[in-house]
Amino acid sequence: MFKDNSRQAKELLNQRANTAIVKVGELAKAAIVTNSPTDEGNLKRSIDYNKTIEGTKSKVEVGSALAYAPYVEYGTGEFATNGVGRKGSWRYKDAQGIWHTTRGQKPSHFMRNSFDKIQPKVDSVIKKEFGDIK
């Protein structure tokens, strides 16, 4: 006699997916906070993750909501990743009224480097959560 266990199987998969994305989110957040450059600490404090589960799709997004975070990650001006920055130098006035000349900021790739570093751990989390399901 056939017994339909599909509901229980889906529930188990959803529970495991939820556990896995929380673990991956925490892992990524910790690595990014550790690797993020520090001036005043705002960037480090802004790093967080958000998990989304929609039906059978689960995802975790990790990063910062600060407007300047992409400039720290990808660089600016002549140093911008993929050469998409402004060419040549420019001047700007800081909050104290002092003028500065710059060609841009070099990228730090603190997020990319963090993700690369934790990839084996992410694979391990996925295997641990789903490896015994047959």
DSSP file with accessible surface (Angstrom, degrees, kcal/mol):
  #  RESIDUE AA STRUCTURE BP1 BP2  ACC     N-H-->O    O-->H-N    N-H-->O    O-->H-N    TCO  KAPPA ALPHA  PHI   PSI    X-CA   Y-CA   Z-CA
    1    1 A M              0   0  238      0, 0.0     2,-0.3     0, 0.0     0, 0.0   0.000 360.0 360.0 360.0 135.3    0.0    0.0    0.0
    2    2 A F        -     0   0  172      2,-0.0     2,-0.5     1,-0.0     0, 0.0  -0.611 360.0-162.3 -81.3 131.6    1.3    3.4   -0.9
    3    3 A K        -     0   0  147     -2,-0.3     2,-0.8     2,-0.0    -1,-0.0  -0.975  15.1-138.0-116.1 122.8    1.7    6.0    1.8
    4    4 A D        +     0   0  101     -2,-0.5     3,-0.2     1,-0.1     4,-0.2  -0.692  32.1 163.7 -83.1 108.0    2.0    9.6    0.7
    5    5 A N     >  +     0   0   81     -2,-0.8     4,-2.5     1,-0.1     5,-0.2   0.133  40.0 112.6-105.5  16.8    4.7   11.3    2.8
    6    6 A S  H  > S+     0   0   54      1,-0.2     4,-2.6     2,-0.2     5,-0.2   0.871  74.5  52.6 -63.0 -36.9    5.1   14.3    0.5
    7    7 A R  H  > S+     0   0  150      1,-0.2     4,-2.3     2,-0.2    -1,-0.2   0.949 112.6  44.3 -64.3 -45.3    3.8   16.8    3.1
    8    8 A Q  H  > S+     0   0   80      1,-0.2     4,-2.5     2,-0.2    -2,-0.2   0.888 112.8  52.5 -66.0 -38.5    6.2   15.6    5.7
    9    9 A A  H  X S+     0   0   49     -4,-2.5     4,-2.6     2,-0.2    -2,-0.2   0.921 109.9  48.1 -64.1 -43.1    9.0   15.6    3.3
   10   10 A K  H  X S+     0   0  133     -4,-2.6     4,-2.6     2,-0.2    -2,-0.2   0.909 111.3  50.6 -63.5 -42.1    8.3   19.2    2.2
   11   11 A E  H  X S+     0   0   87     -4,-2.3     4,-2.5     2,-0.2    -2,-0.2   0.924 111.0  48.7 -61.5 -43.3    8.1   20.3    5.9
   12   12 A L  H  X S+     0   0   61     -4,-2.5     4,-2.6     2,-0.2     5,-0.2   0.934 112.0  48.5 -62.5 -45.8   11.5   18.6    6.6
   13   13 A L  H  X S+     0   0   76     -4,-2.6     4,-2.6     1,-0.2    -2,-0.2   0.914 112.2  49.1 -61.5 -42.4   13.1   20.3    3.6
   14   14 A N  H  X S+     0   0   69     -4,-2.6     4,-2.5     2,-0.2    -1,-0.2   0.908 111.6  49.0 -65.1 -40.9   11.7   23.7    4.5
   15   15 A Q  H  X S+     0   0  119     -4,-2.5     4,-2.4     2,-0.2    -2,-0.2   0.934 113.5  46.4 -62.8 -45.0   12.9   23.3    8.1
   16   16 A R  H  X S+     0   0   51     -4,-2.6     4,-2.7     1,-0.2    -2,-0.2   0.893 112.1  50.9 -65.4 -40.1   16.4   22.3    6.9
   17   17 A A  H  X S+     0   0   15     -4,-2.6     4,-2.8    -5,-0.2     5,-0.2   0.922 110.3  49.6 -63.6 -43.2   16.5   25.1    4.4
   18   18 A N  H  X S+     0   0   52     -4,-2.5     4,-1.9     2,-0.2    -2,-0.2   0.934 112.7  46.9 -61.2 -45.6   15.5   27.6    7.1
   19   19 A T  H  X S+     0   0   54     -4,-2.4     4,-2.3     1,-0.2    -2,-0.2   0.930 113.2  50.0 -61.7 -44.0   18.2   26.3    9.5
   20   20 A A  H  X S+     0   0    2     -4,-2.7     4,-2.8     1,-0.2     5,-0.2   0.921 110.1  48.0 -64.0 -44.4   20.8   26.4    6.7
   21   21 A I  H  X S+     0   0   19     -4,-2.8     4,-2.6     2,-0.2    -1,-0.2   0.869 111.2  51.0 -70.9 -30.6   20.1   29.9    5.6
   22   22 A V  H  X S+     0   0   46     -4,-1.9     4,-2.6    -5,-0.2     5,-0.2   0.947 112.7  46.4 -66.2 -45.4   20.2   31.2    9.1
   23   23 A K  H  X S+     0   0   74     -4,-2.3     4,-2.4     1,-0.2    -2,-0.2   0.921 114.9  46.5 -62.0 -43.7   23.6   29.5    9.7
   24   24 A V  H  X S+     0   0   20     -4,-2.8     4,-2.9     2,-0.2     5,-0.3   0.913 111.7  51.9 -66.3 -40.9   24.9   30.8    6.4
   25   25 A G  H  X S+     0   0    0     -4,-2.6     4,-2.7    -5,-0.2    -2,-0.2   0.933 112.4  44.7 -60.2 -45.8   23.6   34.3    7.1
   26   26 A E  H  X S+     0   0   94     -4,-2.6     4,-2.4     2,-0.2    -2,-0.2   0.906 114.0  50.2 -65.2 -41.1   25.4   34.3   10.5
   27   27 A L  H  X S+     0   0   49     -4,-2.4     4,-2.1    -5,-0.2    -2,-0.2   0.940 114.2  43.8 -61.9 -47.7   28.6   32.9    9.0
   28   28 A A  H  X S+     0   0    2     -4,-2.9     4,-2.8     2,-0.2     5,-0.2   0.921 112.6  52.1 -66.1 -43.7   28.7   35.5    6.3
   29   29 A K  H  X S+     0   0   61     -4,-2.7     4,-2.7    -5,-0.3     5,-0.2   0.938 110.4  48.2 -58.7 -47.1   27.8   38.4    8.6
   30   30 A A  H  X S+     0   0   56     -4,-2.4     4,-2.2     1,-0.2    -1,-0.2   0.919 113.3  47.4 -61.1 -43.4   30.6   37.4   11.0
   31   31 A A  H  X S+     0   0   14     -4,-2.1     4,-2.2     2,-0.2    -1,-0.2   0.920 113.4  47.4 -65.7 -42.3   33.1   37.1    8.2
   32   32 A I  H  X S+     0   0    0     -4,-2.8     4,-1.4     2,-0.2    -2,-0.2   0.919 111.4  50.3 -67.6 -42.6   32.1   40.4    6.6
   33   33 A V  H  < S+     0   0   43     -4,-2.7     3,-0.4    -5,-0.2    -1,-0.2   0.935 112.2  48.7 -59.6 -43.9   32.2   42.3    9.9
   34   34 A T  H  < S+     0   0  101     -4,-2.2    -1,-0.2    -5,-0.2    -2,-0.2   0.894 118.3  39.2 -62.2 -40.3   35.7   40.9   10.6
   35   35 A N  H  < S+     0   0   59     -4,-2.2    -1,-0.2    -5,-0.2    -2,-0.2   0.508  89.5 108.6 -92.1  -6.2   37.0   41.9    7.1
   36   36 A S  S  < S-     0   0    4     -4,-1.4     8,-0.1    -3,-0.4     2,-0.0  -0.486  75.7-109.7 -75.5 141.2   35.3   45.3    6.7
   37   37 A P        -     0   0   57      0, 0.0     2,-0.5     0, 0.0     7,-0.3  -0.355  32.2-140.4 -65.6 151.1   37.5   48.3    6.9
   38   38 A T        +     0   0   88      1,-0.1     0, 0.0     5,-0.1     0, 0.0  -0.969  43.3 139.2-122.8 124.3   37.1   50.4   10.0
   39   39 A D  S    S-     0   0  150     -2,-0.5    -1,-0.1     0, 0.0     0, 0.0   0.504  97.5 -11.1-114.6 -74.8   37.1   54.2   10.3
   40   40 A E  S    S-     0   0  137      0, 0.0    -2,-0.1     0, 0.0     0, 0.0   0.463  95.4-112.6-104.3  -6.2   34.4   55.1   12.7
   41   41 A G  S  > S+     0   0    9     -4,-0.1     4,-2.2     3,-0.0     5,-0.2   0.424  82.7 120.3  92.3  -1.5   32.8   51.6   12.8
   42   42 A N  H  > S+     0   0   64      1,-0.2     4,-1.3     2,-0.2     5,-0.1   0.896  74.6  50.2 -63.7 -41.4   29.6   52.5   11.1
   43   43 A L  H >> S+     0   0    8      2,-0.2     4,-0.8     1,-0.2     3,-0.6   0.951 110.9  48.6 -63.2 -47.9   30.1   50.1    8.2
   44   44 A K  H >4 S+     0   0   53     -7,-0.3     3,-0.9     1,-0.2    -1,-0.2   0.916 112.4  48.9 -57.0 -45.0   30.9   47.2   10.6
   45   45 A R  H 3< S+     0   0  172     -4,-2.2    -1,-0.2     1,-0.2    -2,-0.2   0.737 106.6  57.9 -69.0 -21.7   27.8   48.0   12.7
   46   46 A S  H << S+     0   0   32     -4,-1.3    19,-0.5    -3,-0.6    -1,-0.2   0.616  77.6 109.7 -85.8 -11.6   25.6   48.1    9.6
   47   47 A I    <<  +     0   0    4     -3,-0.9     2,-0.3    -4,-0.8    17,-0.2  -0.456  41.7 140.4 -69.5 129.9   26.3   44.6    8.3
   48   48 A D  E     -A   63   0A  90     15,-2.4    15,-2.4    -2,-0.2     2,-0.3  -0.933  38.9-126.0-154.8 176.1   23.3   42.3    8.7
   49   49 A Y  E     -A   62   0A  48     -2,-0.3     2,-0.4    13,-0.2    13,-0.2  -0.933   8.5-157.9-133.2 157.3   21.5   39.6    6.8
   50   50 A N  E     -A   61   0A  95     11,-2.4    11,-2.6    -2,-0.3     2,-0.4  -0.996  10.1-153.0-135.0 126.2   17.9   39.0    5.7
   51   51 A K  E     -A   60   0A  82     -2,-0.4     2,-0.4     9,-0.2     9,-0.2  -0.793   9.1-169.1-101.3 145.8   16.4   35.6    5.0
   52   52 A T  E     -A   59   0A  33      7,-2.9     7,-2.6    -2,-0.4     2,-0.5  -0.999   7.0-175.1-134.2 130.2   13.5   35.1    2.6
   53   53 A I  E     +A   58   0A  73     -2,-0.4     2,-0.5     5,-0.2     5,-0.2  -0.985   8.2 171.1-126.5 116.9   11.5   31.9    2.1
   54   54 A E  E >   -A   57   0A 139      3,-3.1     3,-2.3    -2,-0.5     2,-0.3  -0.923  64.2 -58.3-127.4 104.4    9.0   31.9   -0.7
   55   55 A G  T 3  S-     0   0   63     -2,-0.5     0, 0.0     1,-0.3     0, 0.0  -0.445 122.8 -13.0  63.4-119.1    7.4   28.5   -1.3
   56   56 A T  T 3  S+     0   0  128     -2,-0.3     2,-0.5    -3,-0.1    -1,-0.3   0.359 119.8  92.4 -96.7   6.5   10.3   26.2   -2.2
   57   57 A K  E <   +A   54   0A 155     -3,-2.3    -3,-3.1     2,-0.0     2,-0.4  -0.889  50.1 179.2-108.2 128.3   12.8   29.0   -2.7
   58   58 A S  E     +A   53   0A  40     -2,-0.5     2,-0.3    -5,-0.2    -5,-0.2  -0.964   5.8 166.6-123.9 141.5   15.0   30.2    0.2
   59   59 A K  E     -A   52   0A 110     -7,-2.6    -7,-2.9    -2,-0.4     2,-0.4  -0.991  22.3-151.4-151.0 157.8   17.7   32.8    0.1
   60   60 A V  E     -A   51   0A  37     -2,-0.3     2,-0.5    -9,-0.2    -9,-0.2  -0.998   9.3-160.6-129.9 132.6   19.8   34.9    2.4
   61   61 A E  E     -A   50   0A 103    -11,-2.6   -11,-2.4    -2,-0.4     2,-0.4  -0.971   9.8-171.8-114.2 130.5   21.1   38.4    1.6
   62   62 A V  E     +A   49   0A  23     -2,-0.5     2,-0.3   -13,-0.2   -13,-0.2  -0.969  32.9  79.3-124.9 135.3   24.0   39.8    3.5
   63   63 A G  E     -A   48   0A  19    -15,-2.4   -15,-2.4    -2,-0.4     2,-0.4  -0.993  68.2 -62.9 167.0-158.6   25.4   43.3    3.4
   64   64 A S        -     0   0   29     -2,-0.3   -17,-0.1   -17,-0.2   -21,-0.1  -0.956  15.8-152.2-125.6 143.5   25.0   46.9    4.4
   65   65 A A        +     0   0  104    -19,-0.5     2,-0.1    -2,-0.4    -1,-0.1   0.457  60.9 120.6 -90.0  -1.7   22.2   49.4    3.8
   66   66 A L    >   -     0   0   53      1,-0.1     3,-1.2   -23,-0.1    -2,-0.1  -0.407  67.7-132.7 -65.9 137.3   24.7   52.3    4.1
   67   67 A A  T 3  S+     0   0   89      1,-0.3     4,-0.3     2,-0.1    -1,-0.1   0.816 104.1  49.0 -61.5 -30.7   24.8   54.4    0.9
   68   68 A Y  T >> S+     0   0   98      1,-0.2     4,-1.7     2,-0.1     3,-0.6   0.575  83.4  93.0 -89.3  -6.1   28.6   54.4    0.8
   69   69 A A  H <> S+     0   0    7     -3,-1.2     4,-2.4     1,-0.2     3,-0.2   0.899  83.4  52.7 -56.3 -43.3   29.1   50.6    1.3
   70   70 A P  H 3> S+     0   0   65      0, 0.0     4,-3.2     0, 0.0     5,-0.3   0.865 106.7  54.0 -62.5 -31.8   29.3   49.8   -2.5
   71   71 A Y  H <> S+     0   0  136     -3,-0.6     4,-1.6    -4,-0.3    -2,-0.2   0.866 109.2  47.7 -69.6 -34.1   32.0   52.5   -2.9
   72   72 A V  H  < S+     0   0   16     -4,-1.7    36,-2.5    -3,-0.2    37,-0.5   0.929 117.5  42.8 -69.2 -42.9   34.1   50.8   -0.2
   73   73 A E  H  < S+     0   0    8     -4,-2.4    36,-1.5    34,-0.2    -2,-0.2   0.946 129.5  23.8 -67.1 -50.4   33.5   47.4   -1.8
   74   74 A Y  H  < S-     0   0  121     -4,-3.2     7,-2.8     1,-0.2    -3,-0.2   0.539 102.1-131.3-100.3  -9.8   34.0   48.4   -5.5
   75   75 A G     <  -     0   0    6     -4,-1.6     2,-0.3    -5,-0.3    31,-0.2  -0.096  17.2-109.2  82.4 174.0   36.1   51.5   -5.2
   76   76 A T    >   +     0   0   35     29,-2.5     3,-1.6     4,-0.1     4,-0.2  -0.892  65.9   2.5-137.7 168.8   35.6   54.9   -7.0
   77   77 A G  G >  S-     0   0    5     -2,-0.3     3,-1.6     1,-0.3     8,-0.5  -0.181 126.9  -9.2  57.4-140.4   37.2   56.9   -9.7
   78   78 A E  G 3  S+     0   0   68     25,-2.2    -1,-0.3    10,-0.3    26,-0.1   0.678 138.1  55.5 -65.9 -16.7   40.2   55.5  -11.6
   79   79 A F  G <  S+     0   0   77     -3,-1.6    -1,-0.3    24,-0.4    -2,-0.2   0.484  77.5 127.7 -94.5  -4.8   40.3   52.6   -9.1
   80   80 A A  S X  S-     0   0   11     -3,-1.6     3,-1.8    -4,-0.2     5,-0.2  -0.220  70.6 -98.3 -59.3 140.9   36.8   51.4   -9.5
   81   81 A T  G >  S+     0   0   21     -7,-2.8     3,-1.1     1,-0.3    -1,-0.1  -0.280 108.1  13.9 -57.0 140.1   36.3   47.7  -10.2
   82   82 A N  G 3  S-     0   0  153      1,-0.2    -1,-0.3    -3,-0.1    -2,-0.1   0.648 120.4 -86.3  65.4  15.1   35.7   47.0  -13.9
   83   83 A G  G <  S+     0   0   44     -3,-1.8    -1,-0.2     1,-0.1    -2,-0.2   0.746  91.3 132.1  65.6  25.9   36.9   50.5  -14.9
   84   84 A V    <   +     0   0  119     -3,-1.1    -1,-0.1    -4,-0.1    -7,-0.1   0.445  42.5 100.8 -91.7   2.5   33.5   52.1  -14.4
   85   85 A G  S    S-     0   0   18     -8,-0.5    -9,-0.1    -5,-0.2    -7,-0.1  -0.275  84.8 -76.9 -85.9 171.8   34.7   55.0  -12.3
   86   86 A R        -     0   0  145      1,-0.1     2,-0.3    -2,-0.1    -6,-0.2  -0.350  47.5-130.0 -62.8 140.7   35.4   58.7  -13.1
   87   87 A K        +     0   0  130    -10,-0.1    -1,-0.1    -9,-0.1   -10,-0.1  -0.721  65.9  14.5 -96.7 145.3   38.7   59.3  -15.0
   88   88 A G  S    S-     0   0   24     -2,-0.3   -10,-0.3    15,-0.1     2,-0.2  -0.167  95.7 -57.2  84.9 177.6   41.2   61.9  -13.8
   89   89 A S        -     0   0   65    -12,-0.1     2,-0.3   -11,-0.0    14,-0.2  -0.525  47.0-174.0 -93.9 163.4   41.4   63.8  -10.6
   90   90 A W  E     -B  102   0B  58     12,-2.3    12,-2.6    -2,-0.2     2,-0.3  -0.961  17.5-125.7-149.6 164.3   38.8   65.9   -8.9
   91   91 A R  E     +B  101   0B 144     -2,-0.3     2,-0.3    10,-0.2    10,-0.2  -0.855  23.9 176.2-114.8 149.5   38.5   68.2   -5.9
   92   92 A Y  E     -B  100   0B 107      8,-2.2     8,-2.7    -2,-0.3     2,-0.5  -0.984  26.4-126.2-148.3 155.5   36.1   68.2   -3.0
   93   93 A K  E     -B   99   0B 122     -2,-0.3     6,-0.2     6,-0.2    -2,-0.0  -0.901  26.4-142.6-104.7 129.1   35.6   70.1    0.2
   94   94 A D    >   -     0   0   39      4,-2.7     3,-2.1    -2,-0.5    -1,-0.0  -0.167  36.8 -87.0 -81.8-178.6   35.3   68.0    3.4
   95   95 A A  T 3  S+     0   0  103      1,-0.3    -1,-0.1     2,-0.1    -2,-0.0   0.755 128.5  54.8 -63.0 -24.5   33.0   68.8    6.4
   96   96 A Q  T 3  S-     0   0  146      2,-0.1    -1,-0.3     1,-0.0     3,-0.1   0.399 120.7-107.1 -89.0   1.6   35.6   71.1    7.9
   97   97 A G  S <  S+     0   0   38     -3,-2.1     2,-0.4     1,-0.3    -2,-0.1   0.584  73.4 140.2  85.7  10.8   35.8   73.2    4.7
   98   98 A I        -     0   0   96      1,-0.0    -4,-2.7     0, 0.0    -1,-0.3  -0.737  48.1-130.6 -92.0 134.5   39.2   71.8    3.6
   99   99 A W  E     -B   93   0B 130     -2,-0.4     2,-0.3    -6,-0.2    -6,-0.2  -0.607  25.6-174.8 -85.6 142.1   39.7   71.1    0.0
  100  100 A H  E     -B   92   0B  66     -8,-2.7    -8,-2.2    -2,-0.3     2,-0.4  -0.966  17.1-144.3-133.8 150.6   41.2   67.8   -1.2
  101  101 A T  E     +B   91   0B  83     -2,-0.3     2,-0.3   -10,-0.2   -10,-0.2  -0.946  28.6 168.4-113.5 136.6   42.2   66.4   -4.6
  102  102 A T  E     -B   90   0B  38    -12,-2.6   -12,-2.3    -2,-0.4     3,-0.1  -0.960  40.7-156.4-143.5 159.5   41.7   62.7   -5.3
  103  103 A R  S    S-     0   0  119      1,-0.5   -25,-2.2    -2,-0.3   -24,-0.4   0.228  72.1 -85.9-111.9   2.2   41.7   60.2   -8.1
  104  104 A G        -     0   0   13    -27,-0.2    -1,-0.5   -26,-0.1     2,-0.4  -0.647  47.7 -67.5 123.0-177.5   39.3   57.9   -6.2
  105  105 A Q        -     0   0   89     -2,-0.2   -29,-2.5    -3,-0.1   -26,-0.1  -0.947  43.4-119.4-116.1 134.2   39.4   55.2   -3.6
  106  106 A K        -     0   0  143     -2,-0.4   -31,-0.3   -31,-0.2   -26,-0.1  -0.411  37.7-104.3 -68.9 145.2   40.8   51.7   -4.1
  107  107 A P        -     0   0   38      0, 0.0   -34,-0.2     0, 0.0   -33,-0.2  -0.410  23.8-163.0 -69.9 146.0   38.3   48.9   -3.7
  108  108 A S        -     0   0   41    -36,-2.5   -35,-0.2   -37,-0.1   -34,-0.1   0.703  11.6-156.6 -97.4 -26.4   38.5   46.9   -0.5
  109  109 A H     >  +     0   0   33    -36,-1.5     4,-2.8   -37,-0.5     5,-0.3   0.819  35.3 154.0  52.0  34.2   36.5   43.9   -1.7
  110  110 A F  H  > S+     0   0    4      1,-0.2     4,-1.3     2,-0.2   -75,-0.1   0.856  70.9  43.4 -62.5 -32.6   35.8   43.1    1.9
  111  111 A M  H  > S+     0   0   35      2,-0.2     4,-2.7     3,-0.1     5,-0.2   0.950 114.7  47.1 -77.2 -48.9   32.5   41.4    1.0
  112  112 A R  H  > S+     0   0  105      1,-0.2     4,-2.5     2,-0.2     5,-0.2   0.928 114.1  48.3 -57.6 -46.8   33.8   39.4   -2.0
  113  113 A N  H  X S+     0   0   85     -4,-2.8     4,-2.1     1,-0.2    -1,-0.2   0.874 111.1  51.5 -63.1 -36.2   36.9   38.3    0.0
  114  114 A S  H  X S+     0   0    1     -4,-1.3     4,-2.0    -5,-0.3    -2,-0.2   0.926 110.3  47.8 -66.0 -44.7   34.7   37.3    2.9
  115  115 A F  H  X S+     0   0   76     -4,-2.7     4,-1.1     1,-0.2    -2,-0.2   0.917 111.8  50.3 -62.8 -43.0   32.4   35.2    0.7
  116  116 A D  H  < S+     0   0  109     -4,-2.5     3,-0.4    -5,-0.2    -1,-0.2   0.910 110.7  50.6 -59.6 -41.5   35.4   33.5   -0.9
  117  117 A K  H  < S+     0   0  145     -4,-2.1     4,-0.3     1,-0.2    -1,-0.2   0.864 114.8  40.8 -67.0 -36.9   36.8   32.7    2.5
  118  118 A I  H >X S+     0   0    8     -4,-2.0     4,-2.4     1,-0.2     3,-0.6   0.538  83.6 101.4 -92.7  -3.9   33.7   31.1    3.9
  119  119 A Q  H 3X S+     0   0   92     -4,-1.1     4,-2.6    -3,-0.4     5,-0.2   0.888  82.3  49.9 -51.1 -45.6   32.6   29.2    0.8
  120  120 A P  H 3> S+     0   0   88      0, 0.0     4,-2.0     0, 0.0    -1,-0.3   0.899 111.6  49.5 -62.0 -34.3   33.9   25.8    2.1
  121  121 A K  H <> S+     0   0  123     -3,-0.6     4,-2.3    -4,-0.3    -2,-0.2   0.880 109.3  51.7 -69.8 -37.4   32.1   26.4    5.4
  122  122 A V  H  X S+     0   0   24     -4,-2.4     4,-2.5     2,-0.2     5,-0.2   0.938 109.1  50.2 -62.7 -46.0   28.9   27.2    3.5
  123  123 A D  H  X S+     0   0   72     -4,-2.6     4,-2.6     1,-0.2    -2,-0.2   0.907 110.1  51.4 -58.1 -40.0   29.2   24.0    1.5
  124  124 A S  H  X S+     0   0   75     -4,-2.0     4,-2.5    -5,-0.2    -1,-0.2   0.897 108.1  50.9 -65.4 -41.3   29.7   22.1    4.8
  125  125 A V  H  X S+     0   0   23     -4,-2.3     4,-2.5     2,-0.2     5,-0.2   0.934 111.6  48.0 -61.3 -45.9   26.5   23.7    6.3
  126  126 A I  H  X S+     0   0   73     -4,-2.5     4,-2.5     1,-0.2     5,-0.4   0.932 112.8  47.8 -62.2 -46.1   24.5   22.7    3.2
  127  127 A K  H  X S+     0   0  153     -4,-2.6     4,-2.5     1,-0.2    -1,-0.2   0.901 112.0  50.7 -61.8 -40.0   25.9   19.1    3.3
  128  128 A K  H  < S+     0   0  146     -4,-2.5     4,-0.3     1,-0.2    -1,-0.2   0.912 115.3  41.7 -65.1 -41.8   25.2   18.9    7.1
  129  129 A E  H  < S+     0   0   18     -4,-2.5    -2,-0.2    -5,-0.2    -1,-0.2   0.835 132.8  19.6 -75.7 -33.4   21.6   20.0    6.7
  130  130 A F  H >< S+     0   0   60     -4,-2.5     3,-1.3    -5,-0.2    -3,-0.2   0.518  97.1  91.9-115.9  -7.6   20.7   18.0    3.6
  131  131 A G  T 3< S+     0   0   49     -4,-2.5    -3,-0.1    -5,-0.4    -2,-0.1   0.780  87.6  49.0 -64.8 -27.3   23.2   15.2    3.3
  132  132 A D  T 3  S+     0   0   97     -4,-0.3     2,-0.5    -5,-0.2    -1,-0.3   0.475  84.7 105.1 -93.4  -0.5   21.2   12.6    5.3
  133  133 A I    <         0   0   57     -3,-1.3    -3,-0.0  -120,-0.0    -4,-0.0  -0.688 360.0 360.0 -84.4 125.5   18.0   13.1    3.3
  134  134 A K              0   0  223     -2,-0.5    -2,-0.0     0, 0.0    -3,-0.0  -0.882 360.0 360.0-124.4 360.0   17.4   10.3    0.9
